[in-house]
Amino acid sequence: MRLRLPLRQGFRDGLAAAVDAYARERRLLTAADPDPSADRICQGLTAVVSVKLDRPEFLGATRGTLGNPAARPCVAETVRDHLGTWFAEQPEQAGALVGRFL
């Protein structure tokens, strides 16, 4: 099944939010700096996102594309929280990773 808009956008939103929060917390970005671009952060990135839905909604007749819009904020929040925790536990690796995006 292809990862479609709600899940892909949720992942991108969560990733961008975690990178932005980490960079601002560490003062790598100031309040005047724009938020890092999700396009730039996700460029060349491959991810596996697994979501279990009680009532999946599909787009198209072949049912090959997931279209649940309610999944987007859930995926974004989960990615942001877990990546933020990883950043806190791995400060050297997090700094190097976030530095590549800025």
C-alpha positions in Angstrom: 0.0 0.0 0.0 1.3 3.4 -0.9 1.8 6.0 1.8 -0.5 8.8 0.7 -1.2 12.3 1.7 -2.4 12.1 5.3 0.4 9.8 6.5 3.2 11.3 4.4 2.2 14.8 5.4 1.8 13.8 9.0 5.3 12.3 9.0 6.8 15.4 7.3 4.9 17.7 9.8 6.2 15.8 12.8 9.8 15.6 11.5 9.9 19.3 10.7 8.4 20.2 14.1 10.9 18.1 15.9 13.9 19.5 14.0 12.6 23.1 14.5 12.0 22.6 18.2 15.5 21.1 18.7 17.2 23.8 16.7 15.5 26.6 18.5 16.1 25.0 21.9 19.8 24.7 21.2 19.8 28.2 19.8 20.8 27.0 16.3 18.0 29.1 15.0 16.8 32.4 16.4 13.2 33.6 16.7 13.7 35.7 13.6 14.9 32.7 11.5 12.3 31.0 9.3 11.2 27.4 10.1 13.3 24.8 8.4 11.6 23.6 5.2 10.0 20.1 5.4 11.0 19.6 1.7 14.7 20.1 2.6 14.5 18.0 5.7 12.8 15.1 3.9 14.9 15.2 0.8 16.4 11.8 0.2 14.8 10.4 3.3 13.1 6.9 3.3 10.9 6.0 6.2 8.5 3.2 7.1 5.3 4.4 8.9 3.0 1.7 10.2 -0.5 2.7 11.3 -3.3 0.5 12.3 -6.7 2.0 11.7 -10.1 0.7 12.9 -11.9 2.0 9.8 -9.4 2.7 6.9 -10.6 4.9 4.1 -9.2 4.3 0.7 -9.0 6.5 -2.4 -9.8 5.1 -5.8 -11.4 1.9 -7.0 -8.3 -0.3 -6.4 -8.1 0.5 -2.7 -4.4 0.9 -3.0 -4.1 4.4 -1.5 -5.0 5.2 2.1 -6.8 8.5 2.5 -7.7 8.9 6.2 -7.3 12.6 7.0 -7.6 12.1 10.8 -4.4 10.0 10.7 -2.2 13.1 9.8 -2.2 14.8 13.2 -1.7 11.5 15.0 1.3 10.6 12.9 2.7 14.1 13.2 2.4 14.1 17.0 3.9 10.7 17.4 6.9 11.4 15.1 7.5 14.7 16.8 7.4 13.2 20.3 9.6 10.2 19.6 12.1 12.1 17.5 12.3 14.7 20.2 13.0 12.0 22.8 15.7 10.5 20.6 17.3 14.0 20.1 17.4 14.4 23.9 19.0 11.0 24.4 21.5 11.3 21.6 22.6 15.0 21.6 25.8 14.5 19.5 24.1 12.6 16.8 21.1 14.9 16.9 23.3 18.0 16.6 25.0 16.5 13.5 21.7 15.5 12.0 20.0 18.8 12.6 23.1 20.7 11.4 22.7 19.1 8.0 19.2 20.6 7.6 20.1 24.2 8.6 
